[in-house]
């Protein structure tokens, strides 16, 4: 698939198009002993857009030269996105590698189960820590509403950067029965923006279970169905947001301790923008496991877990921007911090300085990622 996408990019170059892109120099150093440079190098990204009547082609190709302790050191060439979009009067069809995001809340999105995360590479820009998927996406527009249909043939999991000694990962077999699909209806009424969604796919987060064949452990991604809804509504300087999903897993009765139970996962948020260039978003997150049977639950499955997140952003026009993101889990006391400082050195030249901090007990969600704690320094020239 990668070779096909690069070939399409080369053909588009031959036939001409609109070129944009950037050059970036980056240095990521671990904040955990022995304080190694986990990532150090440069990247050239070329973005090409070509329109031919009712057909558009877009491709984003990265040339990455990397050093550091990561496995993929050296020069790598890969497409970030590459898709063709067909336009009709009331519909658009997009085919190829693309980012697909669902949900209206910030950072914690119970309905966003299509595009995986790369937790080892969280930086200032979303394309660094989200992984585009090969998909077909149809958007149909009617009045103030729209219907989105998505088909993803090949499953990609989250990259957590965790290694479990003796465990082997078992990804879903690439066959039509394992294709993932979903739909989302979006609309607006009396200032209320909302959507209803359905997704059938595989869990982006891994489950570790005994391997009955080898006697060891294996990492799997069970199939699940997700019914979701979200909304936002503006009230003066405030925006009220909500998002939630019902996850129907393969253990519908809650009797298998090796399979997740069905659960509810929802977020309520309040965003405030009462001061110029300053926004504050506070979120309450809760997960409720259903079909609870004492003694039949997995070791890290709790009946109720609660979290909170804060997103603070302040921007000085033409100079600098400060963003602070945090998530705290009340049960385990673990947390995630992401401060980012952006400074515009000159037109098209930006400096990014930030850190990703994971802390908490060893077996907590963020505690397990503590070795990914690091700071990052990046200089980017866009053209």
GUDRENMI-501556 format. One record per residue (C-alpha): x, z, y; residue in three letters; residue number from 0. Coordinates in nm, 3 decimals. Layout:
% residues N
      xx      zz      yy code pos
       X       Z       Y  ALA NUM
...
This chain:
% residues 383
      xx      zz      yy code pos
   0.000   0.000   0.000  UNK   0
   0.281   0.085   0.244  UNK   1
   0.443  -0.258   0.190  UNK   2
   0.111  -0.432   0.254  UNK   3
   0.059  -0.244   0.582  UNK   4
   0.412  -0.323   0.701  UNK   5
   0.355  -0.690   0.612  UNK   6
   0.036  -0.696   0.820  UNK   7
   0.232  -0.550   1.111  UNK   8
   0.497  -0.822   1.079  UNK   9
   0.234  -1.099   1.072  UNK  10
   0.073  -0.956   1.386  UNK  11
   0.410  -0.958   1.564  UNK  12
   0.446  -1.327   1.487  UNK  13
   0.104  -1.407   1.633  UNK  14
   0.160  -1.187   1.939  UNK  15
  -0.028  -0.889   2.074  UNK  16
  -0.013  -0.594   2.311  UNK  17
   0.292  -0.377   2.247  UNK  18
   0.324  -0.011   2.336  UNK  19
   0.518   0.276   2.185  UNK  20
   0.769   0.551   2.240  UNK  21
   1.116   0.678   2.162  UNK  22
   1.145   1.045   2.070  UNK  23
   1.440   1.277   2.007  UNK  24
   1.354   1.601   1.827  UNK  25
   1.515   1.916   1.696  UNK  26
   1.329   2.173   1.481  UNK  27
   1.513   2.490   1.385  UNK  28
   1.388   2.756   1.147  UNK  29
   1.324   3.104   1.288  UNK  30
   1.373   3.250   0.940  UNK  31
   1.717   3.320   0.797  UNK  32
   1.950   3.134   0.759  UNK  33
   1.810   2.964   1.075  UNK  34
   1.881   2.608   0.962  UNK  35
   1.776   2.291   1.140  UNK  36
   1.479   2.187   0.928  UNK  37
   1.439   1.858   1.113  UNK  38
   1.671   1.679   1.352  UNK  39
   1.665   1.315   1.453  UNK  40
   1.496   1.039   1.648  UNK  41
   1.190   0.821   1.613  UNK  42
   1.093   0.482   1.745  UNK  43
   0.721   0.410   1.725  UNK  44
   0.580   0.064   1.791  UNK  45
   0.207   0.027   1.849  UNK  46
   0.059  -0.320   1.832  UNK  47
  -0.295  -0.417   1.923  UNK  48
  -0.424  -0.770   1.881  UNK  49
  -0.777  -0.891   1.950  UNK  50
  -0.926  -1.213   1.818  UNK  51
  -1.286  -1.240   1.933  UNK  52
  -1.485  -0.980   1.743  UNK  53
  -1.189  -0.873   1.531  UNK  54
  -0.917  -0.627   1.639  UNK  55
  -0.598  -0.532   1.462  UNK  56
  -0.408  -0.211   1.536  UNK  57
  -0.088  -0.087   1.379  UNK  58
   0.139   0.207   1.452  UNK  59
   0.477   0.178   1.280  UNK  60
   0.741   0.453   1.278  UNK  61
   1.117   0.411   1.239  UNK  62
   1.241   0.763   1.168  UNK  63
   1.606   0.862   1.145  UNK  64
   1.616   1.220   1.017  UNK  65
   1.867   1.490   0.935  UNK  66
   1.817   1.854   0.835  UNK  67
   1.730   2.026   0.511  UNK  68
   1.418   1.820   0.430  UNK  69
   1.428   1.585   0.133  UNK  70
   1.352   1.259   0.317  UNK  71
   1.671   1.252   0.524  UNK  72
   1.803   0.919   0.650  UNK  73
   1.613   0.618   0.782  UNK  74
   1.251   0.571   0.682  UNK  75
   1.000   0.309   0.796  UNK  76
   0.633   0.381   0.747  UNK  77
   0.294   0.297   0.901  UNK  78
   0.117   0.586   1.071  UNK  79
  -0.198   0.376   1.111  UNK  80
  -0.277   0.013   1.034  UNK  81
  -0.635  -0.114   1.036  UNK  82
  -0.860  -0.408   1.112  UNK  83
  -1.186  -0.351   1.302  UNK  84
  -1.480  -0.592   1.291  UNK  85
  -1.725  -0.564   1.582  UNK  86
  -2.093  -0.654   1.585  UNK  87
  -2.363  -0.583   1.841  UNK  88
  -2.465  -0.249   1.690  UNK  89
  -2.190  -0.175   1.438  UNK  90
  -1.814  -0.152   1.382  UNK  91
  -1.634  -0.173   1.048  UNK  92
  -1.278  -0.040   1.025  UNK  93
  -1.063  -0.107   0.717  UNK  94
  -0.715   0.034   0.656  UNK  95
  -0.504   0.341   0.720  UNK  96
  -0.666   0.555   0.989  UNK  97
  -0.735   0.905   1.117  UNK  98
  -1.091   1.028   1.062  UNK  99
  -1.182   1.359   1.225  UNK 100
  -1.517   1.537   1.195  UNK 101
  -1.631   1.847   1.383  UNK 102
  -1.655   1.983   1.736  UNK 103
  -1.471   2.318   1.725  UNK 104
  -1.096   2.356   1.783  UNK 105
  -0.838   2.387   1.502  UNK 106
  -1.082   2.543   1.257  UNK 107
  -1.326   2.272   1.145  UNK 108
  -1.539   2.338   0.833  UNK 109
  -1.670   1.977   0.833  UNK 110
  -1.326   1.815   0.873  UNK 111
  -1.243   1.748   0.506  UNK 112
  -1.122   1.387   0.512  UNK 113
  -0.785   1.377   0.691  UNK 114
  -0.524   1.618   0.545  UNK 115
  -0.284   1.842   0.739  UNK 116
   0.094   1.862   0.721  UNK 117
   0.146   2.234   0.787  UNK 118
   0.525   2.193   0.766  UNK 119
   0.532   1.971   1.074  UNK 120
   0.293   2.125   1.328  UNK 121
   0.418   2.024   1.673  UNK 122
   0.275   1.915   2.008  UNK 123
   0.120   1.588   1.886  UNK 124
  -0.160   1.550   1.635  UNK 125
  -0.012   1.247   1.458  UNK 126
   0.281   1.463   1.346  UNK 127
   0.072   1.715   1.155  UNK 128
  -0.226   1.509   1.040  UNK 129
  -0.192   1.245   0.765  UNK 130
  -0.390   0.922   0.801  UNK 131
  -0.590   0.806   0.498  UNK 132
  -0.664   0.460   0.357  UNK 133
  -1.035   0.420   0.416  UNK 134
  -1.332   0.201   0.500  UNK 135
  -1.542   0.331   0.789  UNK 136
  -1.869   0.183   0.914  UNK 137
  -2.024   0.302   1.243  UNK 138
  -2.382   0.194   1.312  UNK 139
  -2.525   0.261   1.660  UNK 140
  -2.895   0.286   1.748  UNK 141
  -3.016   0.430   2.078  UNK 142
  -2.840   0.760   2.152  UNK 143
  -2.765   0.809   1.780  UNK 144
  -2.512   0.678   1.530  UNK 145
  -2.455   0.679   1.157  UNK 146
  -2.101   0.687   1.015  UNK 147
  -2.027   0.590   0.653  UNK 148
  -1.682   0.662   0.507  UNK 149
  -1.518   0.559   0.178  UNK 150
  -1.172   0.689   0.081  UNK 151
  -1.043   0.544  -0.249  UNK 152
  -0.720   0.744  -0.275  UNK 153
  -0.697   1.120  -0.235  UNK 154
  -0.425   1.282  -0.022  UNK 155
  -0.390   1.665  -0.021  UNK 156
  -0.269   1.896   0.252  UNK 157
   0.107   1.947   0.265  UNK 158
   0.156   2.324   0.266  UNK 159
   0.529   2.319   0.203  UNK 160
   0.494   2.574  -0.076  UNK 161
   0.683   2.559  -0.403  UNK 162
   0.548   2.738  -0.709  UNK 163
   0.821   2.769  -0.976  UNK 164
   0.715   2.619  -1.306  UNK 165
   0.394   2.467  -1.170  UNK 166
   0.319   2.095  -1.177  UNK 167
   0.073   1.926  -0.940  UNK 168
  -0.208   1.724  -1.095  UNK 169
  -0.372   1.486  -0.847  UNK 170
  -0.706   1.315  -0.922  UNK 171
  -0.663   0.993  -1.115  UNK 172
  -0.694   0.679  -0.903  UNK 173
  -1.012   0.525  -1.041  UNK 174
  -1.354   0.433  -0.892  UNK 175
  -1.518   0.750  -1.024  UNK 176
  -1.278   0.953  -0.808  UNK 177
  -1.338   0.765  -0.485  UNK 178
  -1.447   0.994  -0.202  UNK 179
  -1.741   0.913   0.021  UNK 180
  -1.954   1.063   0.295  UNK 181
  -2.185   1.001   0.586  UNK 182
  -2.248   1.160   0.922  UNK 183
  -2.548   1.128   1.155  UNK 184
  -2.478   1.205   1.523  UNK 185
  -2.723   1.226   1.808  UNK 186
  -2.803   1.386   2.143  UNK 187
  -3.124   1.546   2.271  UNK 188
  -3.179   1.736   2.599  UNK 189
  -2.805   1.777   2.651  UNK 190
  -2.744   1.905   2.296  UNK 191
  -2.490   1.700   2.101  UNK 192
  -2.509   1.749   1.726  UNK 193
  -2.430   1.593   1.390  UNK 194
  -2.529   1.636   1.026  UNK 195
  -2.286   1.534   0.752  UNK 196
  -2.234   1.504   0.378  UNK 197
  -1.898   1.463   0.203  UNK 198
  -1.813   1.431  -0.166  UNK 199
  -1.442   1.456  -0.229  UNK 200
  -1.160   1.672  -0.354  UNK 201
  -1.044   2.002  -0.207  UNK 202
  -0.755   1.941   0.034  UNK 203
  -0.625   2.289  -0.049  UNK 204
  -0.471   2.339  -0.395  UNK 205
  -0.584   2.575  -0.669  UNK 206
  -0.331   2.718  -0.914  UNK 207
  -0.464   2.758  -1.270  UNK 208
  -0.314   2.811  -1.618  UNK 209
  -0.209   2.496  -1.802  UNK 210
  -0.350   2.538  -2.153  UNK 211
  -0.130   2.256  -2.285  UNK 212
   0.212   2.382  -2.173  UNK 213
   0.136   2.751  -2.125  UNK 214
   0.259   2.729  -1.765  UNK 215
   0.077   2.669  -1.438  UNK 216
  -0.068   2.359  -1.279  UNK 217
  -0.185   2.279  -0.926  UNK 218
  -0.521   2.103  -0.907  UNK 219
  -0.765   1.982  -0.641  UNK 220
  -1.122   2.026  -0.771  UNK 221
  -1.409   1.805  -0.664  UNK 222
  -1.660   1.950  -0.416  UNK 223
  -1.962   1.846  -0.211  UNK 224
  -1.989   1.954   0.152  UNK 225
  -2.306   1.970   0.361  UNK 226
  -2.215   2.019   0.726  UNK 227
  -2.353   2.044   1.079  UNK 228
  -2.207   2.091   1.426  UNK 229
  -2.320   2.102   1.789  UNK 230
  -2.209   2.160   2.147  UNK 231
  -2.411   2.238   2.459  UNK 232
  -2.287   2.273   2.818  UNK 233
  -2.412   2.559   3.041  UNK 234
  -2.242   2.544   3.380  UNK 235
  -1.878   2.640   3.331  UNK 236
  -1.938   2.723   2.964  UNK 237
  -1.970   2.510   2.652  UNK 238
  -2.128   2.664   2.343  UNK 239
  -2.004   2.514   2.017  UNK 240
  -2.091   2.568   1.655  UNK 241
  -1.987   2.416   1.324  UNK 242
  -2.057   2.508   0.964  UNK 243
  -2.059   2.378   0.608  UNK 244
  -2.195   2.466   0.267  UNK 245
  -1.935   2.392  -0.002  UNK 246
  -2.086   2.317  -0.341  UNK 247
  -1.803   2.354  -0.593  UNK 248
  -1.788   2.281  -0.964  UNK 249
  -1.860   2.648  -1.047  UNK 250
  -2.222   2.644  -0.930  UNK 251
  -2.315   2.969  -1.103  UNK 252
  -2.000   3.162  -1.011  UNK 253
  -1.912   3.236  -1.373  UNK 254
  -1.566   3.073  -1.391  UNK 255
  -1.286   3.287  -1.237  UNK 256
  -1.053   2.983  -1.231  UNK 257
  -1.282   2.774  -1.008  UNK 258
  -1.391   2.853  -0.652  UNK 259
  -1.750   2.965  -0.607  UNK 260
  -1.985   2.783  -0.369  UNK 261
  -1.940   2.921  -0.018  UNK 262
  -2.049   2.904   0.345  UNK 263
  -1.787   2.846   0.613  UNK 264
  -1.885   2.846   0.981  UNK 265
  -1.747   2.881   1.334  UNK 266
  -1.910   2.989   1.662  UNK 267
  -1.718   2.914   1.982  UNK 268
  -1.745   2.961   2.356  UNK 269
  -1.535   2.748   2.589  UNK 270
  -1.487   2.846   2.955  UNK 271
  -1.353   2.624   3.234  UNK 272
  -1.435   2.833   3.542  UNK 273
  -1.093   2.789   3.707  UNK 274
  -0.943   2.454   3.798  UNK 275
  -0.701   2.324   3.532  UNK 276
  -0.761   2.631   3.312  UNK 277
  -0.968   2.634   2.991  UNK 278
  -1.022   2.917   2.743  UNK 279
  -1.182   2.870   2.402  UNK 280
  -1.266   3.174   2.185  UNK 281
  -1.390   3.128   1.829  UNK 282
  -1.533   3.350   1.557  UNK 283
  -1.486   3.223   1.201  UNK 284
  -1.652   3.351   0.886  UNK 285
  -1.645   3.250   0.520  UNK 286
  -1.905   3.387   0.275  UNK 287
  -1.862   3.333  -0.098  UNK 288
  -2.194   3.287  -0.280  UNK 289
  -2.288   3.354  -0.643  UNK 290
  -2.065   3.661  -0.632  UNK 291
  -2.011   3.837  -0.966  UNK 292
  -1.779   4.137  -0.968  UNK 293
  -1.504   4.092  -1.225  UNK 294
  -1.546   3.714  -1.249  UNK 295
  -1.376   3.622  -0.921  UNK 296
  -1.034   3.471  -0.862  UNK 297
  -0.755   3.707  -0.744  UNK 298
  -0.763   3.577  -0.384  UNK 299
  -1.135   3.511  -0.353  UNK 300
  -1.313   3.759  -0.127  UNK 301
  -1.685   3.791  -0.069  UNK 302
  -1.653   3.780   0.311  UNK 303
  -1.352   3.689   0.525  UNK 304
  -1.355   3.688   0.904  UNK 305
  -1.113   3.537   1.154  UNK 306
  -1.082   3.471   1.525  UNK 307
  -0.897   3.207   1.722  UNK 308
  -0.803   3.158   2.086  UNK 309
  -0.703   2.833   2.255  UNK 310
  -0.575   2.870   2.612  UNK 311
  -0.468   2.571   2.820  UNK 312
  -0.337   2.551   3.177  UNK 313
  -0.224   2.230   3.344  UNK 314
  -0.053   2.157   3.674  UNK 315
  -0.128   1.795   3.761  UNK 316
   0.183   1.579   3.748  UNK 317
   0.416   1.865   3.653  UNK 318
   0.362   2.075   3.344  UNK 319
   0.112   2.202   3.092  UNK 320
   0.103   2.523   2.890  UNK 321
  -0.107   2.554   2.574  UNK 322
  -0.137   2.858   2.350  UNK 323
  -0.316   2.850   2.014  UNK 324
  -0.362   3.148   1.784  UNK 325
  -0.557   3.230   1.468  UNK 326
  -0.590   3.582   1.324  UNK 327
  -0.737   3.680   0.985  UNK 328
  -0.892   4.028   0.995  UNK 329
  -0.880   4.104   0.621  UNK 330
  -0.511   4.042   0.557  UNK 331
  -0.381   4.089   0.911  UNK 332
  -0.199   3.755   0.897  UNK 333
  -0.181   3.518   1.192  UNK 334
  -0.064   3.183   1.325  UNK 335
   0.073   3.117   1.675  UNK 336
   0.146   2.785   1.844  UNK 337
   0.270   2.800   2.206  UNK 338
   0.354   2.459   2.359  UNK 339
   0.513   2.393   2.699  UNK 340
   0.505   2.034   2.827  UNK 341
   0.700   1.918   3.131  UNK 342
   0.689   1.570   3.283  UNK 343
   1.050   1.490   3.369  UNK 344
   0.971   1.145   3.509  UNK 345
   0.710   0.873   3.466  UNK 346
   0.670   0.825   3.093  UNK 347
   0.927   1.093   3.004  UNK 348
   0.803   1.428   2.870  UNK 349
   0.976   1.739   2.742  UNK 350
   0.803   1.950   2.473  UNK 351
   0.914   2.302   2.385  UNK 352
   0.719   2.514   2.142  UNK 353
   0.711   2.717   1.823  UNK 354
   0.501   2.750   1.510  UNK 355
   0.484   3.110   1.390  UNK 356
   0.333   3.220   1.057  UNK 357
   0.319   3.593   0.984  UNK 358
   0.143   3.827   0.744  UNK 359
   0.155   3.986   0.397  UNK 360
   0.329   3.780   0.131  UNK 361
   0.013   3.656  -0.045  UNK 362
  -0.198   3.602   0.268  UNK 363
  -0.285   3.247   0.384  UNK 364
  -0.040   3.245   0.676  UNK 365
   0.205   3.484   0.515  UNK 366
   0.273   3.233   0.240  UNK 367
   0.384   2.985   0.508  UNK 368
   0.626   3.218   0.689  UNK 369
   0.927   3.007   0.584  UNK 370
   0.780   2.725   0.796  UNK 371
   0.817   2.936   1.113  UNK 372
   1.035   2.748   1.359  UNK 373
   1.076   2.632   1.717  UNK 374
   1.083   2.268   1.824  UNK 375
   1.235   2.079   2.115  UNK 376
   1.137   1.718   2.176  UNK 377
   1.201   1.459   2.447  UNK 378
   0.972   1.157   2.447  UNK 379
   0.988   0.834   2.644  UNK 380
   0.667   0.627   2.634  UNK 381
   0.659   0.258   2.721  UNK 382
